[in-house]
């Protein structure tokens, strides 16, 4: 089994396990009397530790190797999913989500560094698209199956299935290979190497663009596991229908990814990124003014198109920015920004919802995406290659 196949299968199991329960955690908390502010705190717990530890995880990948991180994180995810199974109080729910988020980010950083080591150029974008597609498969399976199980059975069986899928990842993680050379075998002060690596990365406009892109779309994405379900519940949709709407969004997200390398070759990176972020902003804005199922499905589909385009591009840009011995650092910092958005967005948007109402959560989300879009446009203007297709780049260099 190839490295890409192993990591993709782990991603399918992981994201299926998580998305079986993630759309309904907010409803479980709501049933225990939690308000929108408290729901925001609970969901932010999932991103709290990853925000702090994603960067050190990237450094560890460079120092001790990605395979060790992958195995340890997979075992941790399985254990956390089993704890989540018994979490019914608000406090225990938050604690188990924090642990799950911590091990989740370790696994993602290690997996993305491993994929970055497999190829370069257009093949790298293809591999990240395949890996992202595997993540989407979990998104596709989880919400509708979860909605069916909630309606036909109860939350206990749902959480049992999620824990069982997480346990299946453990033996697969031992099949992965170590392909990058750990930093510990190189000469030089490790802290100085890390500091220099950070400075190099943050001086590259393409790397900063990857950070801005992932931050912007993660603000919108955070709604999927928090306020989308609350909003849909408020307009009278039941659990299975909520699951189907979220699944439709991920279906569009998955369907768009096979076209990424073709579009990159034809139009260049910057136009794709800007268009995708604009579509995400439009999706957030229109959600605030819609309550009917069919228009909501179309609006969610727009968000899926944007997210499905930006996420793999952001991963590939970050991976390419990292030189030898810096790829873990590059992916770790990117994941820190990813989780920062996942932590700050529910907290901030929960406050907005309590103060002004649910619809303003989506309006503010749209505004934040427009700000990210403008910043990316300014940075991309300095990088001519981002506006050119690969073939055009070769012509310019002759």
Protein Blocks (a to p, Z undefined) as FASTA:
>chain_A
ZZklmmmmmmmmmmmmmmmmmmmmmmmmmmnopafklmmmmmmmmmmmmmmmmmmmmmmm
mmnopklmmmmmmmmmmmmmmmmmmmmbfklmmmmmmmmmmmmmmmmmmmmmmmmmmpgc
jllmmmmmmmmmmmmmmmmmmmmmmmmmmmmmcmklmmmmmmmmmmmmmmmmmmpccfbd
cfklpgcjfklmmmmmmmmmmmpmklmmmmmmmmmmmmmmmmmmmmmmmmmmmnopafkl
mmmmmmmmmmmmmmmmmmmmmmmmmnojmlmmmmmmmmmmmmmmmmmmccbfklmmmmmm
mmmmmmmmmmmmmmmmmmmmpcghilmmmmmmmmmmmmmmmmmmmmmmmmmmmmnojklm
mmmmmmmmmmmmmmmmmmmmmmmklmpcfklmmmmmZZ
